[in-house]
């Protein structure tokens, strides 16, 4: 049995979890900016006249790799929780659709108010 109040409660939870889309959008926007900065660092490495391979490797090790790790860590920190909530919203919506289909198809119990 599923009731209208249960449907409303489920829909409200799904809607609340879908708000994490805004967090994910903010994370992606910040990631774009971080990647623009990383591209600038890569372009700089092509413009700089390194004296030898050791200098180039030092720039890579001390600037490029830490920057890339920071971008990766920021993405992970900013996207993990919103993605979990979006998956949860998908699961809840799928269960609700199944329950409503059962009512419509007559496979389930009556739909009570």
N, C-alpha and C positions, 0 to 999 in steps of 0.2 A: 504494500500500500504506500502510496505517496500522496502527500497533501499539498495544497497550494502554499501554505506557510513553509513547508519543506522546500518546495521549488524556489520560493522567494529567497529563503536562507541560502540555498545552494547558489543561486544566481548572484546574490550579494557577495558571497565568498569568492566566486570566480571573478566578478568585477573588481573586487579589492586586490586580488592577486594580479590581475591584468594591469594594474597601476604600475607594476614593476617594469612595464614597457618603457615608461618615462625614464627610469633609472638606467635601463639598458641603452636607451638613446643617448643619454648624457655621457655614459661610458664610451660609447662608440664615437661621439663627437670629440671627446677628449683624446681618444686614441688617434683620431685623424690628425689632430694638432700635434700630438707627440710624434707621429710618423712624418709629418712635414718637417719637424725639427730634426729628426733622424736623417731625412733625405738631405737637409742642408749640411749636416755633418759629413755625410758621404760625399757630397759635392765639394765641400771644403777639402776633403782628403785628396781629391783629384786636382785641385788647384794649388795646393801647398807643394812646394818643392822640397820633398824630404831629401835629406842628405844621403841617406842609405836605407837599406831594408830594415835595420834595427829601429830607426826613427819611425818608419811607417808601421811596424809591428807594435811599437810602443803606443802610437796613436790609436791603433785598433784595440789593443788590450786595455788602455786606460780611459778611452773616450767612447768608442763605438760599442764595444761589448757591454760595458755597464749601462749605457743608454738603452740598448736593446733589451737587456734584462729588466730594466725599470719599466719599459713599455709592456713587456710580457707580464710582469707582476701587477701592474696597474690594471691590465685587462682582466687578469684572473680575479683580482680583488673586486673589481667593479661589476663583473658579469656573472660570477658564480651564483650569488643569492637571487638576483632577478631571474636567471635561467631556471633555477629550482622552482621559484614561484610560478613561472610561466608553465613549466611541465606539470606542476600540481594543478593549475587552472585547467589545463588540457585534460588531465585525468578526471577532474571533477565534472567538467562539461560533458565528457564522454559518458560518464556514469549517469548523469542527468538525462542525456539524450536517450540512453538505453531504457531508463525507467519510464520516460514519457512514451517511447515507442511501444513498450509493453502495455501501457494503458490504452493507447490508440488502437493497437492491434487486438486488444482483448486478451492478451497473454498474461496480463498481471491482474492484480486485484483492482477494485474500483478506485477511482480518483476522488478523494474526499476533500471537501472545503474545510 
